[in-house]
Amino acid sequence: MEVRPNPTVDNSSIHQQSPPSKQPKPSPIPVDTTSVTQRLQKELMSLMMSGDLGVSAFPEGESIFTWIGTIEGGKGTMYEGLSYKLSLRFPLDYPFKPPQVKFETMCFHPNVDQFGNICLDILQDKWSSAYDCRTILLSIQSLLGEANTESPLNSYAASIWNNQEGWVLFSSVFSPLFSLFPSHLLSCFSIRLKSKACF
């Protein structure tokens, strides 16, 4: 008995499967650098008009995405009278991601490492797009007087932070020197410093 295919049934879909689509994946939403630029310009004006003592920042050169900031130690803290330079690099998707902020001058502090990196929650997992440059600078200025010794980047500084006599002696001698040199020199200096520590 001969079996003939039923012309009313289309078996092509059974034996032939269409190849997977090779269409390119949609690219991420393009970044609107114009709106980011406007946001940074607005933050710059706001910072200049704020009148906050001991904090300032301006674009470095012609790029609005790279700033140089200055922070002075708060009154009544061990950093009073000292001035520190910072670099701020804003990503293209700012303010949805935080800027990269580093000390460019040496800063002996539990939450600042020898390369100038800063351990501050609002620059990491606690960042919010509602924050701005002014908030960042004031937070870092506050951090100078209120260190978080539970998550230090400089374990030696953290170990003597609560030793008022040792800290005052150390900071009064070395902190003024630190503020005169680029932060990358601290890595060379700190090795000798730890070996000769007396606290």
N, C-alpha and C positions, 0 to 999 in steps of 0.2 A: 504494500500500500504506500503510495507516494504522498508525502506530506508537503503541502505547498504553503508558502508564507501567506498570511492573511494581509492583503493590501491595505486593509483599514487600520492595521496596527503599525505604528512607527517605532521600530526597534533601534533606531539610530541613537536614541538617547541612552539606551542600555549599553551598547557596545562602544559608543564614542562619547567621551566626556570632554567638555570644553576645557582647554588649557587654562591654568590659573591666570588671572588678570595680572598683567605686567605694568599696569599703570603706576606711575611714580607716586609715592606717598606724598600727601599734601605737606608742603613746607610749613614750618612754624609761622605763627602770625608775625609779620614783619614788624620790626621795632620802629616806632615813630620817634626818631631822634629829635625832631622839632619840638615835640611836647616835653621831652626830657630836658632839652636845652632851655626851654621856657621855665620849667620847674626850677632848674638850677639857678637861673638868673633871678627868679623870684626869691629863692632862698638866700642868695647873696645880698640882695637889697634888704631883706628882712634881718639878716645878721648884722649888716652895717647900721641899720636903724635901731637895733635892739638896745644898745647902750650897755650890754653885759660887760662887766669888768673882767679883764684877763683872758678873753677869748677873741680870736679874729681869724679870718681865712679869706684868701683871694685866689682866683684862678692863676695857675702858673703858665705864663706865656699866653698863647692864643687859644688853647684848648680849654673849654668850659668843663671838661670831664676830669681835669687834673688840677687839684688845689694844693696850696701850701697854707697850713694853719699854724697858729701860735697859741700856746696855753701858758698862763702864768699860774704858779702854785697859789692855792687859795690862802687867804689870810688866816692865821692861826694854825696852819698845818706845817709839817716839817719841810714842805716845799715852798713855803712863802719866800718871795724874793727871787725865785728861780723861773726862768723862761725856757720853754721847750718848743721846738719846731716839729710839726707833723706833716705827713703827706696824706692826701685824700684822693683816692682814685675811684671815680664813680663808674659803674657798669652801664652799658647801653640800655639795660632794662631797669635802671633806677626809676622810681623808688621801690620797685617790687623786690629788688635784691639790695643788700646793704653795700656801701662803699668799702673799699679796702683802706684801712687807716693804720698808719704806722708812725712811731716816733722816729724822727730823723736825727734827733740829738739823743745822747745817752740819757737814760732814765733808770736809776736804781730803784726798783719797785717790785713787789711780789707779783703783780699781774702784767709785767712787761719783761719780755725776754731780751737776750743780748742783741737780737736783730731788730728790735723795735716793735715786734708784734705785740698786740694788746689782747688780753683776755677780758672781754666785756660782753655780757650776754646780748645786749642790743645790737652788737655787730655780728651776732651769730644767730642762734635759734630764736631769740626773743625779738628779732627785728620786725618792725612794722612799717608799712608804707606811710604811716602817719608821722613818722619821725623825720627830722630834717637835719641839716648840717649843724644848726645851733644846738639842737638836742644832743648830738654826738659830742660836740666840743665841751658842753657843760657837763655831760656825763663823765667824760674822761677827766675833766678838771676835778670833779667830785671824787672820782676813783683815786686820785692822788692822795687824798686825805682819808679815804675809807677803803682800804684794800680788802679784797676777798682772799684771805689766806687759805681757804678751803680748796681752791683750784689755782694754785700759783703757777706761773711760768718761770719765775725765778725763786727756786726753793730756798736759796741762801737768804735772800731778802725776806722771804716769808718767815724763816726761822728766827729772825731777830726783830720782826715787826713789833711784837708785843714786849720786847725788851727795850724799854724806853731809854735806859742809860746807854745801852749798846747802840741802839738805832740813832739816837741824837749824836753820839760821838762819831759814828760812821758817816751819817748823812751830812753833818756839819763840815767834815773834812773832804768827802768825796763827791757829794752831790753837786756842789758848784763846779767841780772839774768835769763831771759827766755832761753838764749842760753846754760845755764848750766844744765837745767833739762829736763827730758823726756816730750814730749808734753802732755801726758795724765794728768800730774799734773796741767796743766793750767786750766782745767775745775774746779778743786777745788779752785784754786787761784782766778780765774776771778770773782767768785760770790762775794767775799769780796771786790775785787778791784772796781767793779761797785758801790757797796754801799758806798764806800768812795771816789768816783771820785769827783774832784773839778773843772773839766773843763766844 
